[in-house]
Amino acid sequence: MTNLSQPFTENRHQIEIEGSLLSYLDVGQGPVLLMGHSYLWDSDMWAPQIAHLSQHYRCIVPDLWGHGFSGDVPKSCRNLKHIAAHMLSLMDSLKVQSFSVIGLSVGAMWGAELTLLAPSRVNSLVMLGSFIGYEPEITRDKYYAMLDVIKAEQIVSDKIAQAVTPLFFANEPQPELIALFKHKLNHFNNSNIDSVYQLGKMIFGRRDTMDDVEQFTLPCLIMTGVEDKARSVLEGYLMHDAIDGSQYVHIPQCGHISTLEQADFINHRLSEFLSSL
């Protein structure tokens, strides 16, 4: 398995956007892939894909605000459209005109917004374990309640960690991935809890981007783990049905963090899709 403990450190850079520092990896050469990670994770989540894809592509992998090595959410940032604009600023700073977006969970949510923001620049869109419609009310309220506890306690407590960890993995999770995730949750403290809270509110209170998917005329691949408890196979079908010409793939024996749980499967599917463009 690829080293998941801060890999590619020599490829890490940062850029200032609206007064905050955005950290990102820049690995490989070739057609550019902009890769967005899940909430409560960071660019390490893409380690197996970076190792594989950077042999033929240039992988740009930012850490979301308040995650990994990135700074706080900029004061003017209020929603996922704003985050998409920040990612476009990153591409502008690197003088990258066209690129593909590969996002998991919130990475796909802002990826869809970025596709709408700059349709002439996004070549293709891959959405893993995500849903770009409204958050269902029952789960939204549950997550908001957790966020309120995190904000009040200014830490991700063991109790919250125990509640959220199963949401990210298959029914029979890999112990090393559980340990990795808990290590990342321990990284969040009063220096970035406010950003985690703000981002959570943006994610779970997001707008219904499904209203605009008729504008998606680019190649689109949707993948969902068949054991994903955070984003269901049904939600993947809803996006697939709404986006003309999209492909939909079930990821076997897999929960939410498919890039680590089924790395070889994901690598194969991504290579297959990207080589067909």
Kinemage of the C-alpha trace (Angstrom):
@kinemage 1
@onewidth
@group {chain A} dominant
@subgroup {mainchain}
@vectorlist {calphas} color= white
{ca met a 1} P 0.000 0.000 0.000
{ca thr a 2} L 1.154 3.554 -0.710
{ca asn a 3} L 2.517 5.362 2.331
{ca leu a 4} L -0.456 7.275 3.750
{ca ser a 5} L 1.446 9.286 6.349
{ca gln a 6} L 1.935 12.663 4.665
{ca pro a 7} L 3.171 11.300 1.330
{ca phe a 8} L 4.573 13.501 -1.453
{ca thr a 9} L 5.833 16.117 1.032
{ca glu a 10} L 8.376 17.364 -1.492
{ca asn a 11} L 5.468 18.185 -3.832
{ca arg a 12} L 3.591 20.375 -1.344
{ca his a 13} L 3.043 24.067 -2.051
{ca gln a 14} L 0.785 26.859 -0.853
{ca ile a 15} L -0.973 29.885 -2.288
{ca glu a 16} L -2.688 32.791 -0.576
{ca ile a 17} L -6.360 33.173 -1.481
{ca glu a 18} L -8.455 35.905 0.136
{ca gly a 19} L -6.063 36.204 3.060
{ca ser a 20} L -5.762 32.496 3.865
{ca leu a 21} L -3.167 29.938 2.779
{ca leu a 22} L -4.392 27.038 0.636
{ca ser a 23} L -2.037 24.042 0.695
{ca tyr a 24} L -1.879 21.672 -2.267
{ca leu a 25} L 0.128 18.869 -3.836
{ca asp a 26} L 1.409 19.165 -7.407
{ca val a 27} L 2.640 15.803 -8.661
{ca gly a 28} L 3.453 14.526 -12.151
{ca gln a 29} L 3.243 15.900 -15.666
{ca gly a 30} L 0.648 15.718 -18.412
{ca pro a 31} L -3.078 16.518 -18.610
{ca val a 32} L -4.149 18.143 -15.343
{ca leu a 33} L -6.395 16.482 -12.751
{ca leu a 34} L -7.805 18.623 -9.926
{ca met a 35} L -8.679 16.263 -7.065
{ca gly a 36} L -10.992 17.147 -4.152
{ca his a 37} L -11.050 15.162 -0.914
{ca ser a 38} L -13.798 14.327 1.565
{ca tyr a 39} L -14.842 16.364 4.588
{ca leu a 40} L -12.724 15.511 7.670
{ca trp a 41} L -9.965 14.049 5.467
{ca asp a 42} L -7.234 15.727 3.396
{ca ser a 43} L -5.056 15.143 0.340
{ca asp a 44} L -3.603 11.956 1.892
{ca met a 45} L -6.904 10.312 0.966
{ca trp a 46} L -5.756 10.383 -2.680
{ca ala a 47} L -2.290 8.864 -2.080
{ca pro a 48} L -2.888 5.623 -4.060
{ca gln a 49} L -4.437 7.537 -6.962
{ca ile a 50} L -1.662 10.146 -7.051
{ca ala a 51} L 0.986 7.402 -7.122
{ca his a 52} L -0.835 5.697 -9.995
{ca leu a 53} L -2.120 8.613 -12.061
{ca ser a 54} L 0.909 10.908 -11.749
{ca gln a 55} L 2.776 8.557 -14.082
{ca his a 56} L 0.681 10.001 -16.935
{ca tyr a 57} L -1.105 13.048 -15.485
{ca arg a 58} L -0.396 16.134 -13.415
{ca cys a 59} L -2.286 15.773 -10.137
{ca ile a 60} L -3.215 18.989 -8.304
{ca val a 61} L -4.595 18.006 -4.897
{ca pro a 62} L -5.593 20.819 -2.498
{ca asp a 63} L -6.357 20.486 1.190
{ca leu a 64} L -9.794 21.933 1.940
{ca trp a 65} L -9.887 24.997 4.209
{ca gly a 66} L -9.298 24.002 7.830
{ca his a 67} L -8.050 20.550 6.767
{ca gly a 68} L -4.573 19.137 6.324
{ca phe a 69} L -2.064 21.961 5.898
{ca ser a 70} L -4.519 24.623 4.687
{ca gly a 71} L -5.499 27.704 6.670
{ca asp a 72} L -8.886 28.851 7.914
{ca val a 73} L -11.939 29.406 5.755
{ca pro a 74} L -11.603 32.929 4.272
{ca lys a 75} L -13.973 35.402 5.901
{ca ser a 76} L -15.875 36.046 2.658
{ca cys a 77} L -16.466 32.319 1.995
{ca arg a 78} L -20.095 31.373 2.566
{ca asn a 79} L -20.896 28.413 0.306
{ca leu a 80} L -19.567 25.761 -2.066
{ca lys a 81} L -19.739 28.177 -5.008
{ca his a 82} L -17.154 30.298 -3.228
{ca ile a 83} L -14.941 27.260 -2.656
{ca ala a 84} L -15.244 26.392 -6.360
{ca ala a 85} L -14.101 29.933 -7.172
{ca his a 86} L -11.100 29.467 -4.848
{ca met a 87} L -10.138 26.298 -6.698
{ca leu a 88} L -10.417 28.144 -10.001
{ca ser a 89} L -8.092 30.791 -8.543
{ca leu a 90} L -5.627 28.003 -7.773
{ca met a 91} L -5.774 26.828 -11.390
{ca asp a 92} L -5.329 30.423 -12.587
{ca ser a 93} L -2.266 30.864 -10.375
{ca leu a 94} L -0.743 27.723 -11.895
{ca lys a 95} L -1.640 28.961 -15.384
{ca val a 96} L -3.694 25.807 -16.003
{ca gln a 97} L -6.314 26.547 -18.622
{ca ser a 98} L -8.093 23.176 -18.867
{ca phe a 99} L -8.359 20.275 -16.457
{ca ser a 100} L -10.515 17.400 -15.248
{ca val a 101} L -12.078 17.379 -11.780
{ca ile a 102} L -12.096 14.231 -9.660
{ca gly a 103} L -13.927 14.690 -6.365
{ca leu a 104} L -15.077 12.508 -3.495
{ca ser a 105} L -17.978 13.638 -1.294
{ca val a 106} L -17.657 17.428 -0.819
{ca gly a 107} L -14.836 17.350 -3.392
{ca ala a 108} L -17.424 16.357 -5.980
{ca met a 109} L -19.927 18.906 -4.654
{ca trp a 110} L -17.591 21.846 -5.209
{ca gly a 111} L -16.372 20.088 -8.358
{ca ala a 112} L -19.887 20.269 -9.794
{ca glu a 113} L -20.072 23.958 -8.864
{ca leu a 114} L -16.699 24.537 -10.543
{ca thr a 115} L -17.955 22.797 -13.686
{ca leu a 116} L -20.902 25.203 -13.772
{ca leu a 117} L -18.638 28.177 -13.031
{ca ala a 118} L -16.089 27.449 -15.787
{ca pro a 119} L -17.641 24.957 -18.241
{ca ser a 120} L -15.162 25.727 -21.013
{ca arg a 121} L -12.233 24.805 -18.772
{ca val a 122} L -13.413 21.547 -17.150
{ca asn a 123} L -12.811 18.611 -19.508
{ca ser a 124} L -14.509 15.913 -17.460
{ca leu a 125} L -16.031 15.370 -14.032
{ca val a 126} L -15.722 12.345 -11.742
{ca met a 127} L -17.947 12.199 -8.653
{ca leu a 128} L -17.274 9.496 -6.057
{ca gly a 129} L -19.486 8.891 -3.016
{ca ser a 130} L -21.357 12.147 -3.436
{ca phe a 131} L -24.739 13.773 -3.992
{ca ile a 132} L -25.159 17.253 -5.432
{ca gly a 133} L -28.846 17.629 -4.545
{ca tyr a 134} L -30.127 18.911 -1.221
{ca glu a 135} L -29.021 17.085 1.910
{ca pro a 136} L -32.042 15.051 3.100
{ca glu a 137} L -33.601 16.856 6.067
{ca ile a 138} L -33.191 13.990 8.527
{ca thr a 139} L -29.455 13.627 7.904
{ca arg a 140} L -28.932 17.389 7.675
{ca asp a 141} L -30.441 17.888 11.132
{ca lys a 142} L -28.377 15.026 12.555
{ca tyr a 143} L -25.139 16.459 11.156
{ca tyr a 144} L -26.020 19.998 12.277
{ca ala a 145} L -26.503 18.685 15.821
{ca met a 146} L -23.064 17.027 15.710
{ca leu a 147} L -21.520 20.233 14.387
{ca asp a 148} L -23.075 22.226 17.237
{ca val a 149} L -21.489 19.847 19.752
{ca ile a 150} L -18.091 20.103 18.029
{ca lys a 151} L -18.285 23.908 18.034
{ca ala a 152} L -19.342 24.032 21.690
{ca glu a 153} L -16.592 21.632 22.803
{ca gln a 154} L -13.975 23.065 20.382
{ca ile a 155} L -12.759 19.542 19.650
{ca val a 156} L -13.859 16.373 17.892
{ca ser a 157} L -14.525 14.309 21.001
{ca asp a 158} L -14.177 10.546 21.247
{ca lys a 159} L -17.968 10.313 21.390
{ca ile a 160} L -18.368 12.216 18.092
{ca ala a 161} L -15.521 10.216 16.545
{ca gln a 162} L -17.257 6.970 17.482
{ca ala a 163} L -20.483 8.235 15.889
{ca val a 164} L -19.003 9.427 12.576
{ca thr a 165} L -16.297 6.818 11.917
{ca pro a 166} L -18.690 4.033 10.758
{ca leu a 167} L -20.161 6.420 8.176
{ca phe a 168} L -16.907 6.394 6.232
{ca phe a 169} L -16.183 2.691 5.858
{ca ala a 170} L -17.471 -0.644 4.610
{ca asn a 171} L -19.313 -3.069 6.856
{ca glu a 172} L -16.056 -4.846 7.646
{ca pro a 173} L -13.603 -1.931 7.788
{ca gln a 174} L -9.838 -2.209 7.500
{ca pro a 175} L -8.331 -1.551 10.956
{ca glu a 176} L -5.458 0.535 9.571
{ca leu a 177} L -7.915 2.891 7.866
{ca ile a 178} L -9.934 3.264 11.068
{ca ala a 179} L -6.700 4.168 12.881
{ca leu a 180} L -5.728 6.640 10.157
{ca phe a 181} L -9.105 8.377 10.302
{ca lys a 182} L -9.082 8.654 14.092
{ca his a 183} L -5.595 10.140 13.864
{ca lys a 184} L -6.938 12.788 11.482
{ca leu a 185} L -9.889 13.553 13.737
{ca asn a 186} L -7.433 14.122 16.577
{ca his a 187} L -5.753 16.754 14.383
{ca phe a 188} L -8.782 19.016 14.680
{ca asn a 189} L -8.609 21.311 17.694
{ca asn a 190} L -9.474 24.872 18.616
{ca ser a 191} L -7.170 26.214 15.888
{ca asn a 192} L -9.363 24.849 13.087
{ca ile a 193} L -12.641 23.755 14.680
{ca asp a 194} L -14.395 26.934 13.531
{ca ser a 195} L -13.418 26.159 9.921
{ca val a 196} L -14.610 22.578 10.279
{ca tyr a 197} L -17.917 23.909 11.631
{ca gln a 198} L -18.310 26.477 8.845
{ca leu a 199} L -17.531 23.920 6.148
{ca gly a 200} L -19.944 21.424 7.633
{ca lys a 201} L -22.706 24.033 7.506
{ca met a 202} L -21.848 24.766 3.846
{ca ile a 203} L -21.807 21.085 2.900
{ca phe a 204} L -24.974 19.952 4.641
{ca gly a 205} L -26.811 23.191 3.922
{ca arg a 206} L -25.754 23.229 0.265
{ca arg a 207} L -28.024 24.317 -2.563
{ca asp a 208} L -29.635 21.849 -4.980
{ca thr a 209} L -27.126 21.748 -7.826
{ca met a 210} L -29.289 19.095 -9.511
{ca asp a 211} L -31.355 22.043 -10.785
{ca asp a 212} L -28.491 22.910 -13.145
{ca val a 213} L -27.199 19.535 -14.324
{ca glu a 214} L -28.749 19.952 -17.780
{ca gln a 215} L -25.746 22.251 -18.329
{ca phe a 216} L -23.370 19.305 -17.869
{ca thr a 217} L -22.380 18.397 -21.421
{ca leu a 218} L -18.958 17.018 -20.484
{ca pro a 219} L -17.989 13.362 -19.875
{ca cys a 220} L -19.100 12.447 -16.366
{ca leu a 221} L -18.338 9.365 -14.259
{ca ile a 222} L -20.261 8.654 -11.047
{ca met a 223} L -19.145 5.961 -8.584
{ca thr a 224} L -20.675 4.870 -5.272
{ca gly a 225} L -19.571 2.228 -2.777
{ca val a 226} L -22.294 -0.378 -2.369
{ca glu a 227} L -21.818 -0.153 1.435
{ca asp a 228} L -21.555 3.648 1.579
{ca lys a 229} L -23.541 4.841 4.602
{ca ala a 230} L -22.966 8.559 3.989
{ca arg a 231} L -24.013 8.690 0.321
{ca ser a 232} L -26.308 5.964 -0.946
{ca val a 233} L -26.310 4.054 -4.210
{ca leu a 234} L -29.786 5.530 -4.789
{ca glu a 235} L -28.360 9.063 -4.698
{ca gly a 236} L -25.798 8.011 -7.285
{ca tyr a 237} L -28.589 6.697 -9.506
{ca leu a 238} L -30.468 9.996 -9.165
{ca met a 239} L -27.418 11.908 -10.425
{ca his a 240} L -26.799 9.382 -13.190
{ca asp a 241} L -30.416 9.639 -14.370
{ca ala a 242} L -30.261 13.451 -14.334
{ca ile a 243} L -26.923 13.857 -16.149
{ca asp a 244} L -27.185 12.895 -19.816
{ca gly a 245} L -24.506 10.504 -20.988
{ca ser a 246} L -23.034 9.917 -17.549
{ca gln a 247} L -21.549 6.566 -16.539
{ca tyr a 248} L -22.399 4.945 -13.207
{ca val a 249} L -20.259 2.369 -11.433
{ca his a 250} L -20.917 0.446 -8.216
{ca ile a 251} L -17.797 -0.037 -6.107
{ca pro a 252} L -17.854 -3.520 -4.531
{ca gln a 253} L -17.267 -4.135 -0.805
{ca cys a 254} L -16.763 -0.446 -0.243
{ca gly a 255} L -17.965 2.394 1.972
{ca his a 256} L -17.435 6.135 1.597
{ca ile a 257} L -13.639 6.457 1.346
{ca ser a 258} L -13.343 4.325 -1.779
{ca thr a 259} L -9.953 5.762 -2.752
{ca leu a 260} L -8.392 3.913 0.171
{ca glu a 261} L -10.771 0.978 0.682
{ca gln a 262} L -10.755 -0.099 -2.962
{ca ala a 263} L -7.724 1.737 -4.311
{ca asp a 264} L -6.907 -0.692 -7.141
{ca phe a 265} L -10.510 -0.737 -8.366
{ca ile a 266} L -10.668 3.067 -8.321
{ca asn a 267} L -7.297 3.402 -10.038
{ca his a 268} L -8.397 1.053 -12.824
{ca arg a 269} L -11.727 2.808 -13.358
{ca leu a 270} L -10.148 6.262 -13.350
{ca ser a 271} L -7.462 5.233 -15.830
{ca glu a 272} L -10.078 3.641 -18.071
{ca phe a 273} L -12.303 6.723 -17.989
{ca leu a 274} L -9.530 9.280 -18.455
{ca ser a 275} L -7.905 7.382 -21.327
{ca ser a 276} L -11.244 7.386 -23.181
{ca leu a 277} L -11.491 11.191 -23.245
